[in-house]
Amino acid sequence: MDDYRQWYDDDGITFHSEHKVQFSQADSSKRLSFFELLKISSDMAVEDYAQQGLDRDTLTAHGYACLVSRVAFRFHRIPRENERYVFTTYEEKPEPLQLVRAYEFAAPDGTPLVTGISSWLLVDPAAHRIIPTKQFDLRKPVETQKAHDCLKYGKIAVPDQLDACYERTILYSDIDGNGHVNNARYGAFMADAIPASLRGAAFTDFRLNYAKEAKLGETLRVFRHIDEDAKRLTIVGRTDGGTSFESELFWS
């Protein structure tokens, strides 16, 4: 029987968790899906906080919620079905209005598979307002920063001309405990917009920005633009309330 461990480095900040890519987590190319990539990254960030005594109920009781805002990943090699890997995450020095968190999926021998970095908004769930990170006093502030082998999260340049791809109604199974679409679901929305000609491509980088939460019953309209010269696929989702998400994929 497989045994999967979780542990912290001596710094008390760097959290590790062992996993294996299950059949249901892989796409048709037998690679870890974008939905699962986001789901694991988000869930392990939540687990990291929980093991430090900051589970979601505790955060809510103190007037805090953490919402992922922007993510960026580099694919050295996307892990495949039945492959074991070690997931690592840790916080870095925050920006004034965003918490910063790094990720790594690595082979058991330490070879990097996927590296990433993200920003998270600290919000008051009752007042629906952003809280400056310097006011987050439930844990010791993090001051360390490291170099990252991936693109920086940031603004995505969306082309003026986008092709309509598909639309879908936001359904009950898309919604999480925050009352809107779970952040990982956008990985599935994005994957559904990848043209057949690129589904098996060797993707190198992925960025996703969350703009306005999609909610139950809304219609999400998904658009894309393929730039063959730059080897860049842009995918955007919009509701009647405006842009919901923007993303881009690069391939080699």
Secondary structure, DSSP 8 states (H G I E B T S, - for coil): -----EEE-TTS--EEEEEE--GGGB-TTSBB-HHHHHHHHHHHHHHHHHHTT--HHHHHHTT-EEEEEEEEEEESS--BTT-EEEEEEEEEEEETTEEEEEEEEE-TTS-EEEEEEEEEEEEETTTTEE--GGG--SS---------SS---------S--EEEEEEE--GGGB-TTSSB-TTHHHHHHHTTS-GGGTT--EEEEEEEE-S---TT-EEEEEEEEETTTTEEEEEEEETTEEEEEEEEEE-
